[in-house]
Amino acid sequence: MATKTVKVKVYNLEGKEIEAINLDSAVFGVEDINPALVHQVVEAQRANSRQVLAHAKGRSEVRGGGKKPWNQKGTGRARHGSSRSPIWSGGGVTFGPTKERNFSKKINSQMKKKALFMCLTDKVNENEFIVVDDLKFDKIKTKELNIILKKSPVKKAKSVLLVLKAKDDNITKSARNIENVKTILADSMNVYDILKYENILIDKEAVKKLTETYKK
């Protein structure tokens, strides 16, 4: 991990710079970015969140077919034990997709943490990690949040990840109807969302929470 000083500007809700703060270089100042590791973590995260939807019934799951269709011998026809055989119309499916499939991938927690730090570092380096002094609403205010976003340095961003220190329904519901804006808790940060959203908007308290959570 790097030991360089990482400093970012802090803005008020009017979009004006009011101060600068130092970020923990272990989290926001990684020197060696490894794209292959980041890719591996993203693939694992996507695989682990994948739902198994397709399921074809096998012969044991298809309804009916308990009785032998006809006698074993004497009919001149081929032997059959059940009309639910895969070679019968309406029978089970051979080698079809089943709900027992498992797409999950294991990945070391330290690898996930390193990839997270790399992505956060990249956001800081690209000036896409925007810190505001304080972000609190006393009620749901979608229009006001929209104004704050337009006044802040993220105004030209195509998408924004809004990072909160703790659960706040007023902010979450205010952001719900704004296109390409997502809220997430500081202790639930993940590589996929950081890469998906162009800018991160976070207040000073959430920065502390993020650092305390992952620098363990």
Summary of the structure (lengths in Angstrom):
residues: 216
radius of gyration: 26.9
end to end distance: 13.8
largest distance: 95.1
contacts: 580
relative contact order: 0.17
helix: 36%
strand: 15%
